[in-house]
Amino acid sequence: MLAVENVMAEYSGMVALHGVSIDIKGTEFVSVIGSNGAGKSTLLKAISGTVKSRKGRITFEGSDITRMAAHRRTELGIIHVPEGRRIFPSLSVVENLELGAYRQEARSKSEENVGLVFEIFPVLKQRRDQAGSTLSGGEQQMLAIGRGLMAEPRLLMLDEPSLGLSPMLADTIFETIKDIRDRLGVAILLVEPAIAGTSWTAVRSFSAAIGKTL
Ligand code: ATP
């Protein structure tokens, strides 16, 4: 469904991606693991279109999207949950979720999809009227992923979902991501740093079990 071929991206002349290729078939779960500064976030940005690809080609479900604007890629179902959660702190959980339904075909199903997110993350239902800023780190991460689901992704890209979480909570998040893949039939591209620690080990063994790790 996604093919990234020999993509190069740069920031003001500084090359951040040197000819990267990956492919995702069907509803595969793919993890990209690399050291800090290796270019993992840039790879996701190149796929979502917020960073331009200087060379190479990106195709999504058979269409060449290399030069397509970011908002059009979103309409195709390429949804990027960026690093650091980036929820709206003064808005409630429900309001944050509703803002995620920006994809045209997801707008009319906003209420139904809030229900779905609450099934996947029951704790968010209990916190539905609470301001985003008052959620714990793990809850904020669930809200960020939930907001991504509100857009009804075909490809869900998650940038360091375990960031700042305890190893146990990170494992729970990874398990939930697997459930999302199985339940909604969505392809997952996840990036995590290659640092010593349980979360990385969890990603690696988890991906080996259910998908592939590049
Ligand atoms: P981390 O694991 O630390 O999040 P990463 O693998 O996601 O790192 P990127 O954020 O993709 O790495 O950054 C790749 C390189 O590009 C780094 O050297 C970084 O300093 C540089 N870079 C990233 N964003 C910008 C930017 N907006 N302007 C200039 N350089 C940038």
Boltz pocket constraint, residues with backbone or C-beta under 6 A from the ligand:
constraints:
  - pocket:
      binder: B
      contacts: [[A, 11], [A, 12], [A, 14], [A, 15], [A, 16], [A, 34], [A, 35], [A, 36], [A, 37], [A, 38], [A, 39], [A, 40], [A, 41], [A, 42], [A, 43], [A, 83], [A, 192], [A, 193]]
      max_distance: 6.0
